[in-house]
Amino acid sequence: MKALSKRWELDTFFPGGSSSTEFRTFLDELDQGIDELQAQISALKTAAETNPAAVKPVINRLQQLTNELIEAQSFTGCLGAQDVKDQAARKLNGRVTQLSAAFQSLLTALEEWLIAIPDEQWHDALQDPELHAIAFPLEERRRLAREKMSPELESLVNDLAVDGYHGWSELYDTIVGRIAIPVEEEGAQTTLSVGQAFNRLSHSDPHVRAEMFAKWEDAWADAAELCAAALNHMAGFRLALYSHRKWDSVLKEPLDINRMSAETLQTIWNVIEQNKAPFVQYLQRKAGLLKMEKLGWQDVAAPLSQTNKTFTYEEAGEFIVKQFHQFSPDLANFAEQAIENRWIEAEDRPGKRPGGFCTAFPLNKQSRIFMTFSGTTDNVSTLAHELGHAYHQHVMDELPPLAQNYAMNVAETASTFAELIVIDAAIQNAADPAEHLALLDEKIQSSISFYMNIHARFLFETSFYEQRKEGLISTDELNELMLTAQKKAYHDSLGSYHSLFWASKLHFYITDIPFYNFPYTFGYLFSSGIYARARQEGARFADKYVELLQDTASMTVEQLAEKHLGVDLTRSEFWQSAIDLTLQDVNAFLRLTEGM
C-alpha cells in the first residue's frame, strides 16, 4: 500500500474547519428548517388534521432534517476530537447542542400529533410503501411517546438540558482537554495528552507501565472533584426526569434505546458469570508469565514480550484489507477506499482527545474514523474495529434515514466482527511461537474487557444510581463504589485496581446514551456468535451478513436474532455458544503456557 496520510480530510463536508463560513450557513438553514417543520406540525395539530395523507410529507421532511443534524453533530465532533483546545469548535458544538434540543422539541410535537391520529387511520397511512419501509421506528416512536410526560414538559426538559444535562458533559470534555501528564523523554521534560498517556499504559516495560499509571492516577485525582460534580449532576438530571416520567428503573431508557429486553440482558450477565473461572485462571497464568504474584490494573493488557511486533500505518492498512478480502471482497474494497481517501484521523500527536470512534456523514454517504495510531497490534485491531463500524453504515446508506438509526449494541456487532477477522488472521499467520502467544493473549484481552471490565462499569453505574437517589456522592464514595465493582467483576483476581476509573472513562459522561457499557458486551457476544456461523458457512455467509446488518434498525434484537440466526436471545444457549468460542482461546493459551 502506498504512503498514507494519517490525518483525515474534513473539507469535503465544510471547508475551513472551525472557521468554515459554509458550516455556519448550514447551521442557519438547519435552524430555519426545524422551525418551519415545527410550525407545520403545530398547524396540523391546531386544525386537528388526522388525514393519513398528511403523515408522509411530514415524515419525509423529518428524515431530511435528521440527516442534516447528524451531519452537523459529526462535523463538530470531529473538530473537537482532533484538537481539544479548539475554542471555535467548542462554540460550534454548543450551537449544535442547541439545535439538537430544538430538534428534540420538534420530535415531541411530532409525537403528540402522531398519537392523536386514530389507530385505524394510522395503519392506513403505514400502507404507503415509503412509510411501510420505516413502520418499525414509527410505531416505536408512537409507543414510547405514550410513556413520557406532556409535550410541554418534554420540550421544557429539552431546552433546560442544553445548559444543564449536556453542559455537564461539555465541562468534562474541558477538564480532559486541560490535563497534561508530565514525562521525561531523551532527557527533556514534556507532557502527554490523556490519549497519548493511555497508549503507554500497555507498554511492554513493567516499570514504564507502573510509572505511567501512577502519573495517570495523580492526574485524575487532581481532576476528581470536578469530574464528580459533573457525574453527580448528570445522574441527578436523569433521575429527576425518570421520576417525573414515572419510570421506576434506570435501565428502562438504555434498554429501550438498544431495543432489547431486560430478560436478554440478565441472561447475558448470568452466562458470563457462570463462565468467568477460566478467565480468572488465565489472569493468574499471565501474572506468572510476567513474574508477578498478581496482575495490577495496568498489567492486564500488558504484552507478554518486550519485543512485541509493531506495524507502520501502511502495513496495518494492507494487512486489514487482505484479511477482510478472505471474508468479503466488498468489505475489503470499502476498507481500502476509506484508508486511501483519508477517512481516518490516526496521527499520534498532542491535543487529541483519547479513544476512538467512527461517525457518519449521511448527506455525503461517508464516514470518518478517529484514533491514535502508534504501531501496536492493539492499534491495528482498533482500526479494523472502526472500519467495521463504517462498513455497517455503508451497507445502510441507501435505506431511509429512519431505517438507518440502529442502536449501539448492534452497532458493536459489525465492528467486533471485523476485529475478529483481523486478530484471528494475525494469530494464524504468526510463524514465531512467541508472537503467536502474544497475539492470542491480545485476543483474550477483548474477552477480559467485555466480560470483566465492562461488567465492572455496569455494576458501578447500577450501584451509583441507586445511591445517587439519596443525594450527592463524594469522590471517596465514588472511588469505593468503583473498587467494589471491579473486585466483583474480576473475582478479585488482580493485585491492584483503578478506583478513579469513574473519572478517567469518557463513557460515563456521554449524555446521548445512558449506561454506555452493556451494549459493548452484547455486541461482542452477538458478533462472536455470528462469526462462528460465518466460519461454518464460508463465503456464502457474506450476503446473509449484509442482510442482517441492514435490518438492525428495523426490529428488536430478539427479532433480529430469530429472523437471521434462528435463535432465542432470552435463553442461554446462543450466548453460551458465543462464550464457548472465546473459551477456546483461553484453553489454547493455558495449554501453550503450561510449565512456562
Secondary structure as GFF3:
##gff-version 3
##sequence-region A 1 596
A	DSSP	three_ten_helix	17	19	.	.	.	ID=ss1
A	DSSP	alpha_helix	21	46	.	.	.	ID=ss2
A	DSSP	three_ten_helix	52	54	.	.	.	ID=ss3
A	DSSP	alpha_helix	55	82	.	.	.	ID=ss4
A	DSSP	alpha_helix	87	116	.	.	.	ID=ss5
A	DSSP	alpha_helix	119	125	.	.	.	ID=ss6
A	DSSP	alpha_helix	129	132	.	.	.	ID=ss7
A	DSSP	alpha_helix	135	145	.	.	.	ID=ss8
A	DSSP	alpha_helix	151	163	.	.	.	ID=ss9
A	DSSP	alpha_helix	165	178	.	.	.	ID=ss10
A	DSSP	beta_strand	181	185	.	.	.	ID=ss11
A	DSSP	beta_strand	188	192	.	.	.	ID=ss12
A	DSSP	alpha_helix	194	200	.	.	.	ID=ss13
A	DSSP	alpha_helix	206	244	.	.	.	ID=ss14
A	DSSP	alpha_helix	252	257	.	.	.	ID=ss15
A	DSSP	alpha_helix	262	274	.	.	.	ID=ss16
A	DSSP	alpha_helix	277	289	.	.	.	ID=ss17
A	DSSP	three_ten_helix	297	299	.	.	.	ID=ss18
A	DSSP	alpha_helix	313	327	.	.	.	ID=ss19
A	DSSP	alpha_helix	329	340	.	.	.	ID=ss20
A	DSSP	beta_strand	344	345	.	.	.	ID=ss21
A	DSSP	beta_strand	357	361	.	.	.	ID=ss22
A	DSSP	beta_strand	366	370	.	.	.	ID=ss23
A	DSSP	alpha_helix	377	394	.	.	.	ID=ss24
A	DSSP	three_ten_helix	401	404	.	.	.	ID=ss25
A	DSSP	alpha_helix	408	429	.	.	.	ID=ss26
A	DSSP	alpha_helix	433	448	.	.	.	ID=ss27
A	DSSP	pi_helix	449	453	.	.	.	ID=ss28
A	DSSP	alpha_helix	454	468	.	.	.	ID=ss29
A	DSSP	alpha_helix	475	489	.	.	.	ID=ss30
A	DSSP	alpha_helix	501	504	.	.	.	ID=ss31
A	DSSP	three_ten_helix	506	509	.	.	.	ID=ss32
A	DSSP	alpha_helix	518	537	.	.	.	ID=ss33
A	DSSP	three_ten_helix	538	540	.	.	.	ID=ss34
A	DSSP	alpha_helix	541	550	.	.	.	ID=ss35
A	DSSP	alpha_helix	557	565	.	.	.	ID=ss36
A	DSSP	alpha_helix	572	592	.	.	.	ID=ss37
###
